């Protein structure tokens, strides 16, 4: 039984007080950043399709 209680908190002691965001928010943020960077980088190519 005591071994199960040790597995509950796997983070290092200095990081236990840090609140981590949910993983799905990180994925959404990464996708948004990729889309924005691609829009900036390929702006002329994308707008040339609409002309």
C-alpha positions as CSV (number, residue, x, y, z in Angstrom):
1,X,0.0,0.0,0.0
2,X,2.7,2.6,0.8
3,X,4.1,2.2,-2.7
4,X,0.9,3.4,-4.3
5,X,0.9,6.6,-2.3
6,X,4.4,7.5,-3.6
7,X,3.2,7.3,-7.2
8,X,0.6,10.1,-6.8
9,X,3.0,13.0,-7.0
10,X,5.6,12.5,-9.7
11,X,6.7,16.1,-10.1
12,X,9.9,17.3,-8.4
13,X,9.5,19.0,-5.1
14,X,10.4,22.5,-6.4
15,X,7.8,22.2,-9.2
16,X,4.9,21.0,-7.0
17,X,3.7,24.6,-6.3
18,X,3.6,25.5,-10.0
19,X,0.2,25.3,-11.6
20,X,0.5,23.7,-15.1
21,X,-2.2,24.4,-17.7
22,X,-4.1,21.6,-19.2
23,X,-2.4,19.8,-22.2
24,X,-5.3,20.6,-24.5
25,X,-4.7,24.3,-24.1
26,X,-1.1,23.8,-25.1
27,X,-2.1,21.9,-28.2
28,X,-4.6,24.6,-29.2
29,X,-2.0,27.4,-28.6
30,X,0.6,25.5,-30.7
31,X,-1.8,25.1,-33.6
32,X,-2.8,28.8,-33.5
33,X,0.9,29.8,-33.4
34,X,1.7,27.6,-36.4
35,X,-1.2,29.0,-38.4
36,X,-0.3,32.6,-37.6
37,X,3.3,32.1,-38.5
38,X,2.4,30.4,-41.8
39,X,0.0,33.2,-42.6
40,X,2.7,35.8,-42.1
41,X,5.4,33.8,-43.9
42,X,3.3,32.8,-46.9
43,X,1.1,35.9,-47.1
44,X,1.8,36.7,-50.7
45,X,1.3,33.1,-51.9
46,X,-2.0,32.8,-50.1
47,X,-3.3,36.1,-51.4
48,X,-2.2,35.3,-55.0
49,X,-4.8,32.5,-55.1
50,X,-7.6,35.0,-54.6
51,X,-6.6,37.3,-57.4
